[in-house]
Structure formats: C-alpha cells, structure tokens
Amino acid sequence: MPALPEPDPYSLIQTEAAAKAIREAMDRAGGALDFASYVHEALYAPGLGYYTGSARKLGSEGDFVTAPEISDLFGHCIARQIAPVIEATGGNVLEFGPGRGTLAVTVLERLESLGALPDEYQLLEVSPDLAERQRALLDKRLPHLVDRVRWLDGLPDAFTGVMLGNEVLDAIPFDRFVKRAGQARQLYVTYDDSGFALQEREASDAIVSAVNAIEATIGEPLPEGYVSELCLAAKAWTADLVQRLDHGLLLLFDYGADRRSYFASERSDGWLRCHFRHHAHNDALLYSGIQDITTWIDFTAIAEAAVDAGGEVGGYVTQSHFLMGAGLDEELAALADAPLEKQMETAAGIRTLTLPGEMGEHIKAAGFLKGDVTVPPALSLMDRTHVL
Ligand SMILES: C[S@@+](CC[C@H](N)C(=O)[O-])C[C@H]1O[C@@H](n2cnc3c(N)ncnc32)[C@H](O)[C@@H]1O
C-alpha cells in the first residue's frame, strides 16, 4: 500500500477517541463487531464517526470529491431530467445525504430557471456537521429560495415527487465475507494490543443466503479465499424508500456494477475503498473516524429490492450516458458567452465527470419509478437494465 499522509495532531486525537468508542462497542458485543457494525461505528458513532464528527470530508481540503463538487452542470443536468416528474406528479424533491449542499443549490437554480420549482426541497442528512454547512451554502447562494428548503429528521411515511441521492448507497455500512472450504464465512473486527484486526466467524443466515443467491446468479461457486462485500443495509434502505414513494421517481447515483461484474472471479478482494486526504486505499481498520470507508454497490441487489418493494426499474446507465442524455451539450453551449476561464474550468469538470474508465463509467445512475411516471430520457440512452 502506498504511504498515506500522517494525520495532523487534531485528527490523531479524533481518531484515538473514535477507536476507543469502537473498542468499547466491541467489549459490549463480546469482543468483536461484525464488519457492517464496525463501519457503522467508524462513520456514524454520535459525535465521533467520520460523518457525524467534525472531519473535513468533502472537497479539495477534505478526503474526496464528488460529482456535484466537480461541476455545477451535474446538478443542472439532473434538474432538466426531474423537472417533468415534479410537474407531472405535483410533488416535492427529497435529497438524501446532501454533503456540502452543492447538489441542492445547483438543482434548485436550474429548476427555477425552468419554471419547475417544487413547493419544497427536502434534505435528509444524518450528519449534524454537514447539515450546518448545507444551511450556510444555501443561505449564501440561494437566499431567495431557502424558504422552500426543509431539513427532515427522518423519512416521511409517504412521498410524491423525486427522491434523489448521490453517493449515499456507498456510504451505508456493508458486510464482508470470505469463502473457506466452500462455505461463506463472515468477517468481524476485533482488537488486541496492536490495534484492530479482522476475524472470520460463522456467517449469519442473511449472509449465507445472500452468497447463495449470488452463486446462483453467476452459475458457479465463488473461488476459495474470495473476499467481497454485501450491501444488505443499502438494499433494505432502497426497499424502504420505494415503499414510501407513492408516485414519482427514486434516482440514485453511485459507484457500482451489475452482479456478474461485481462478483467476477478476478475481483477476489472486493470493492472496499477508503479515502484519506485524496489517497485511496483498502485498509478500513486504519484511521477510524477520520477516513471515509465505502464500497461499490451491487446494483442488481438494489434493483431487486426496488422491484420487490413495488417499484419498476426506469433505467440503469453510466453517469456519462446520463449526462449526455440529459442535455450536457446544451448546458455547455449556454456557456458560450461566459469568460474563457469559466469555459475552461467547466470543460475540465465535464471531462472528469464523463471520463471512461473513471467516474464517467464507474458511477451509474439508476432510476426506479412508482405510479404513472414517464421515464426521464437520460435513463434511456444506452440503458443497461438488461445486465442487472
Ligand atoms: C459520500 S457522501 C456524499 C455527499 C453528497 N451527496 C455529494 O455528492 O457530495 C455520503 C453522504 O450520505 C449520508 N448518508 C449516509 N447514510 C444515509 C442515510 N441513511 N440517509 C441519508 N443520508 C445518509 C452521509 O451522512 C453523507 O452525507
């Protein structure tokens, strides 16, 4: 693994406090936490987790950069696609995990120019630190629209309109398993004097049946020693959203793949990724509470959850195709009179968002529909639903 930057003294104090809380949670659980519970503590322990504490997280001075932070055109393209759904359903927008609030700002500004503002743009954020930053950004960039913005404490019982999430699925705690002597074993995290360590234990029924379902799909057992991730909580979250969606669209963007690609035999160490100061690596037991821990998503599992919950798959496309189908070229043409510097900055951003072999292909957009809703055209350009 390439050398990672040293945390600054304040971050070292933060990670020691987070690690202590995790060790205490392990003690309470009898000495170890299953991997998903470990990730949950590392990311979301109240006041100490990566998202719930004061780590810098997103942006150039943080640990990673997301699509809305790269170019405003990302949010503008999404707005063009969801405007007809807002108009047809008469509903609101509900954004999950809004990060710094940039997607909300850019979607709202384009919806306004399209004359398609919803009555409410609702935000559901589990991180108090990020919710504060979102409020500050919205106050600064769209003071005349903040009356329409509302932060929710939890999921609404029923919702009509557009539910939206960028890189939320990959921030939901996930399990890990390893194949040993033909059986799936579950990975746990424990600790000793030298720090956190992985432990293999008998797998829960949920893990065993998920691995059986994967092997049935790919038509052969996964190889000996194969390690990968299971996004069971992300699946349950998706099902919950689709159940609560009465009429409208659930639109999710994330790093992910269809099940056959996800569990390809050569991908024998899974898709876990950690981010610390713009360095990507796969040691989730390091820097607890001050580094991001994510995994790619098995979009077949997400689509199954949505369909089982009564939704319909509206489309599954790469981010690059979504943006092209959403009128990226028109958005760019509208900048023809902008200062050259702005045009060059936008062109560089678009390259990053659409680059093959990187964000453009690795990130997928998946849309799930409920009720009578027309599929947004961007979900039809090179639709890959058939591979799910
Ligand atoms: C990788 S960040 C993405 C932030 C933002 N969407 C962006 O694109 O810049 C993941 C976000 O998802 C949030 N999150 C995780 N689980 C969530 C859940 N169940 N409901 C709502 N937000 C959640 C985290 O708190 C965090 O703000």
The ligand as an SDF file (V2000), in Angstrom:
LIG
                    3D

 27 29  0  0  0  0  0  0  0  0999 V2000
  -20.1550   10.3330    0.1600 C   0  0  0  0  0  0  0  0  0  0  0  0
  -21.1680   11.4770    0.9550 S   0  0  0  0  0  0  0  0  0  0  0  0
  -21.9850   12.1840   -0.4320 C   0  0  0  0  0  0  0  0  0  0  0  0
  -22.4240   13.5870   -0.1970 C   0  0  0  0  0  0  0  0  0  0  0  0
  -23.1680   14.2840   -1.3340 C   0  0  0  0  0  0  0  0  0  0  0  0
  -24.3430   13.5690   -1.7520 N   0  0  0  0  0  0  0  0  0  0  0  0
  -22.2650   14.5690   -2.5040 C   0  0  0  0  0  0  0  0  0  0  0  0
  -22.4870   14.0080   -3.5570 O   0  0  0  0  0  0  0  0  0  0  0  0
  -21.3460   15.3880   -2.3610 O   0  0  0  0  0  0  0  0  0  0  0  0
  -22.3810   10.4190    1.6790 C   0  0  0  0  0  0  0  0  0  0  0  0
  -23.4790   11.1220    2.4380 C   0  0  0  0  0  0  0  0  0  0  0  0
  -24.5650   10.2000    2.7100 O   0  0  0  0  0  0  0  0  0  0  0  0
  -25.0490   10.4400    4.0180 C   0  0  0  0  0  0  0  0  0  0  0  0
  -25.8440    9.2860    4.4540 N   0  0  0  0  0  0  0  0  0  0  0  0
  -25.4060    8.0580    4.7680 C   0  0  0  0  0  0  0  0  0  0  0  0
  -26.4310    7.2470    5.0970 N   0  0  0  0  0  0  0  0  0  0  0  0
  -27.5640    7.9820    4.9510 C   0  0  0  0  0  0  0  0  0  0  0  0
  -28.9510    7.7050    5.1220 C   0  0  0  0  0  0  0  0  0  0  0  0
  -29.3800    6.5220    5.5070 N   0  0  0  0  0  0  0  0  0  0  0  0
  -29.8380    8.6980    4.8720 N   0  0  0  0  0  0  0  0  0  0  0  0
  -29.3980    9.9080    4.4740 C   0  0  0  0  0  0  0  0  0  0  0  0
  -28.0980   10.2230    4.2960 N   0  0  0  0  0  0  0  0  0  0  0  0
  -27.1860    9.2790    4.5350 C   0  0  0  0  0  0  0  0  0  0  0  0
  -23.7850   10.7460    4.7870 C   0  0  0  0  0  0  0  0  0  0  0  0
  -24.0300   11.3750    6.0190 O   0  0  0  0  0  0  0  0  0  0  0  0
  -23.0650   11.6720    3.7870 C   0  0  0  0  0  0  0  0  0  0  0  0
  -23.5300   12.9990    3.8960 O   0  0  0  0  0  0  0  0  0  0  0  0
  1  2  1  0
  2  3  1  0
  2 10  1  0
  3  4  1  0
  4  5  1  0
  5  6  1  0
  5  7  1  0
  7  8  2  0
  7  9  1  0
 10 11  1  0
 11 12  1  0
 11 26  1  0
 12 13  1  0
 13 14  1  0
 13 24  1  0
 14 15  1  0
 14 23  1  0
 15 16  2  0
 16 17  1  0
 17 18  1  0
 17 23  2  0
 18 19  1  0
 18 20  2  0
 20 21  1  0
 21 22  2  0
 22 23  1  0
 24 25  1  0
 24 26  1  0
 26 27  1  0
M  CHG  2   2   1   9  -1
M  END
$$$$
